[in-house]
Amino acid sequence: MSKVVSSLALIFFSLNLNALTVGKGPGRAEEIVPGKILVRTIKLQEYLTQLDPDEVVEKRDSLGGDNPDIFIVYKKKDDGSKILVLQLFDLNRDGKIDLVKHYEKGKLVREEKDTDYDGITDSVVEYDPLTGAVKKKSQADKHTNIWTYYVKNEIYRKEVDRNFDGKPDMWVYYRKGKIYRTEIDKNFDGKKIVKIDGPYNPSEN
């Protein structure tokens, strides 16, 4: 029996380790909770410095000059054709990347953005490549992480990390655009989840 338990524990540990380290590129090995990318760890500039050998960059200046602020990354195929992989934008022309768009099979699947131009990613939006609809938004400031989930472009759940430890401690559920239930871990210990009908009002609890 002890051997079985030990084997199961080893498998569980391996699965969690893979969840933390899988993937390639800035920020993708920084997940504390599987699926909860900490957007502030993503370094947008590194997409230009960590290219694969079969990737090439096309540079453009949106003003027609010699200072590129748009960078398009393609993957070269054996037949000489190219596949769009990334589009990178220096929105305020300060020499730093502020917006990255990821593509798969020509479809936009993800956007990463530094909204306040401080060099730190604040927002990640994931799209359904078939419909173009938003599936998930990940947002962060210096104090809070927020993950918002959508179905057919309509919000149905929001998860909030109020103490900035990388794990959600408040869950907000929506129906037809309105909050109908909130669950909150007030002590941040995961042991007692309080359920509230409607939105959470800190002044009332």
C-alpha positions as CSV (number, residue, x, y, z in Angstrom):
1,M,0.0,0.0,0.0
2,S,2.8,2.4,0.9
3,K,4.4,1.8,-2.5
4,V,1.2,2.7,-4.3
5,V,0.9,5.9,-2.2
6,S,4.5,6.8,-2.9
7,S,4.0,6.2,-6.7
8,L,0.9,8.4,-6.7
9,A,2.7,11.2,-4.9
10,L,5.6,11.0,-7.3
11,I,3.2,11.3,-10.3
12,F,1.3,14.2,-8.7
13,F,4.6,16.0,-8.1
14,S,5.8,15.4,-11.7
15,L,2.5,16.8,-13.1
16,N,2.7,19.9,-11.0
17,L,6.4,20.4,-11.9
18,N,5.6,20.1,-15.6
19,A,2.8,22.7,-15.2
20,L,5.3,25.1,-13.8
21,T,8.0,24.7,-16.4
22,V,6.3,23.8,-19.7
23,G,6.5,26.3,-22.5
24,K,9.0,28.6,-24.2
25,G,9.5,32.4,-24.1
26,P,9.3,35.2,-21.6
27,G,7.2,34.5,-18.5
28,R,5.9,31.1,-19.5
29,A,7.9,29.3,-16.8
30,E,6.8,31.6,-14.1
31,E,3.4,30.2,-13.3
32,I,2.7,29.6,-9.6
33,V,-0.8,28.2,-10.2
34,P,-1.3,26.2,-13.4
35,G,-3.1,28.4,-16.0
36,K,-2.5,31.6,-13.8
37,I,0.3,33.3,-15.8
38,L,1.7,36.1,-13.7
39,V,1.7,38.7,-16.5
40,R,4.2,41.0,-14.8
41,T,7.0,38.4,-15.3
42,I,6.6,38.5,-19.1
43,K,9.4,40.6,-20.7
44,L,8.1,41.7,-24.0
45,Q,11.5,42.9,-25.3
46,E,12.9,39.3,-25.0
47,Y,10.7,38.1,-27.9
48,L,13.2,39.9,-30.2
49,T,16.3,38.5,-28.5
50,Q,15.1,34.9,-28.1
51,L,14.3,34.0,-31.7
52,D,14.6,30.5,-33.0
53,P,17.1,29.7,-35.7
54,D,14.3,29.4,-38.3
55,E,12.7,32.8,-37.4
56,V,13.3,36.1,-39.2
57,V,12.3,39.7,-38.3
58,E,10.8,42.2,-40.6
59,K,11.2,45.8,-39.3
60,R,8.9,48.8,-40.2
61,D,8.6,52.4,-39.3
62,S,4.9,53.4,-39.0
63,L,6.0,57.0,-39.9
64,G,7.9,56.0,-42.9
65,G,11.3,56.9,-41.5
66,D,14.4,54.9,-40.3
67,N,13.3,54.2,-36.7
68,P,11.4,50.9,-36.7
69,D,8.5,50.7,-34.3
70,I,6.8,47.6,-35.8
71,F,8.5,44.2,-35.8
72,I,7.0,41.2,-37.6
73,V,8.4,37.7,-36.8
74,Y,8.0,34.9,-39.3
75,K,9.0,31.3,-39.2
76,K,10.7,30.1,-42.4
77,K,9.6,26.8,-44.0
78,D,11.7,24.4,-46.0
79,D,9.9,25.4,-49.2
80,G,10.9,29.1,-48.7
81,S,7.5,30.3,-47.5
82,K,7.0,32.1,-44.2
83,I,4.4,31.7,-41.4
84,L,3.4,34.7,-39.3
85,V,4.4,34.1,-35.6
86,L,4.5,37.5,-33.9
87,Q,3.8,41.2,-34.3
88,L,5.6,43.5,-31.9
89,F,4.8,47.2,-31.5
90,D,6.7,50.1,-29.8
91,L,3.5,52.2,-29.4
92,N,5.2,55.3,-27.9
93,R,8.4,55.0,-30.0
94,D,10.7,54.9,-27.0
95,G,12.7,51.9,-28.2
96,K,10.9,49.4,-26.1
97,I,8.2,46.9,-27.0
98,D,4.8,47.6,-25.5
99,L,2.5,45.2,-27.4
100,V,3.0,41.7,-28.7
101,K,0.5,39.7,-30.8
102,H,0.8,36.0,-31.1
103,Y,-0.4,34.0,-34.1
104,E,-1.1,30.4,-34.8
105,K,-1.9,29.3,-38.4
106,G,-2.5,33.0,-39.3
107,K,-5.0,33.5,-36.5
108,L,-4.5,35.9,-33.5
109,V,-4.5,33.8,-30.3
110,R,-2.9,36.1,-27.7
111,E,-2.0,39.7,-26.9
112,E,0.4,40.9,-24.3
113,K,0.6,44.6,-23.4
114,D,2.5,47.1,-21.2
115,T,-0.3,49.7,-20.8
116,D,1.6,52.3,-18.8
117,Y,5.0,52.0,-20.6
118,D,7.0,51.1,-17.6
119,G,8.6,48.1,-19.1
120,I,6.4,45.6,-17.2
121,T,3.5,43.7,-18.8
122,D,0.1,44.6,-17.4
123,S,-2.4,42.7,-19.5
124,V,-2.7,39.5,-21.5
125,V,-5.7,38.7,-23.6
126,E,-6.3,35.2,-25.1
127,Y,-8.5,34.6,-28.1
128,D,-10.4,31.7,-29.7
129,P,-8.5,31.3,-33.0
130,L,-11.7,30.0,-34.7
131,T,-14.1,32.8,-33.8
132,G,-11.8,35.6,-32.7
133,A,-13.7,35.9,-29.4
134,V,-12.0,36.7,-26.2
135,K,-11.5,33.7,-23.9
136,K,-9.5,35.1,-21.0
137,K,-8.0,38.3,-19.8
138,S,-5.2,38.4,-17.3
139,Q,-4.4,41.8,-15.7
140,A,-2.0,42.9,-13.0
141,D,-0.8,46.0,-11.2
142,K,1.6,46.2,-8.3
143,H,-0.9,44.9,-5.9
144,T,-3.5,42.6,-7.6
145,N,-3.8,39.9,-10.2
146,I,-7.1,39.5,-12.0
147,W,-8.1,36.6,-14.3
148,T,-11.4,37.1,-16.3
149,Y,-13.0,34.3,-18.3
150,Y,-15.5,34.6,-21.2
151,V,-17.9,32.5,-23.2
152,K,-19.0,34.0,-26.5
153,N,-17.5,37.3,-25.5
154,E,-19.6,37.4,-22.3
155,I,-17.9,37.4,-18.9
156,Y,-18.9,34.4,-16.7
157,R,-16.2,34.3,-14.0
158,K,-13.5,36.5,-12.5
159,E,-10.7,35.4,-10.2
160,V,-8.9,37.9,-8.0
161,D,-5.6,37.6,-6.2
162,R,-5.9,40.3,-3.6
163,N,-2.7,39.7,-1.7
164,F,-0.5,39.3,-4.9
165,D,0.8,35.9,-4.1
166,G,-0.1,34.4,-7.5
167,K,-3.1,32.5,-6.3
168,P,-6.8,33.6,-6.5
169,D,-8.6,34.3,-3.2
170,M,-11.8,35.7,-4.6
171,W,-14.1,34.3,-7.2
172,V,-16.9,36.3,-8.8
173,Y,-19.6,34.6,-10.9
174,Y,-21.7,36.4,-13.6
175,R,-24.9,35.6,-15.3
176,K,-26.0,37.8,-18.3
177,G,-23.4,40.4,-17.3
178,K,-24.4,40.7,-13.6
179,I,-22.8,39.3,-10.5
180,Y,-24.9,36.6,-8.9
181,R,-22.4,35.0,-6.5
182,T,-19.1,35.8,-4.9
183,E,-16.8,33.4,-3.0
184,I,-13.9,34.9,-0.9
185,D,-11.1,33.5,1.1
186,K,-10.8,36.3,3.7
187,N,-7.8,34.9,5.5
188,F,-5.9,33.9,2.4
189,D,-5.3,30.4,3.8
190,G,-7.7,28.4,1.5
191,K,-9.4,26.8,4.4
192,K,-12.6,28.7,4.7
193,I,-14.3,30.1,1.6
194,V,-17.2,32.4,2.3
195,K,-20.1,32.4,-0.2
196,I,-22.1,35.6,-0.8
197,D,-25.1,36.2,-2.9
198,G,-24.3,39.1,-5.3
199,P,-21.2,41.2,-5.2
200,Y,-18.8,41.4,-2.2
201,N,-19.0,44.6,-0.2
202,P,-16.0,44.8,2.2
203,S,-17.7,47.4,4.4
204,E,-20.5,45.0,5.2
205,N,-18.3,42.1,6.2
